[in-house]
Amino acid sequence: MRTRSAGELLRNTGDFMLARFKEVCDAVWKQREYRDKDVRETVIMLLPQLAAFCPEAFVRGYLDICLQHIIDTINKGNTKRGLAYIALGEMALVTLQMM
């Protein structure tokens, strides 16, 4: 599944995606080390969207690994660093709303 398609599904399908949430998260996660820079950047941008779509399931299954990936991206100091900071802030906002 293309990562941009996943973003469109999250924005436009509502309850349809609930049954496929894990499948979409897994598909997006598998693309994090893809050779194309645009795909890797899209993955970083999609992580907070996934968290916002179904916060409880995301926190249970993906929060730790996704935060580590975002922090690793920040620490590498590469061109995705700005996107990673934005994703980190958005993830914090989503999880803060759960408390």
Secondary structure, DSSP 8 states (H G I E B T S, - for coil): --HHHHHHHHHH-GGGGGGGHHHHHHHHHHTTT-SSHHHHHHHHHHHHHHHHHSHHHHHHHTHHHHHHHHHHHHHHTSTTHHHHHHHHHHHHHHHHHH-
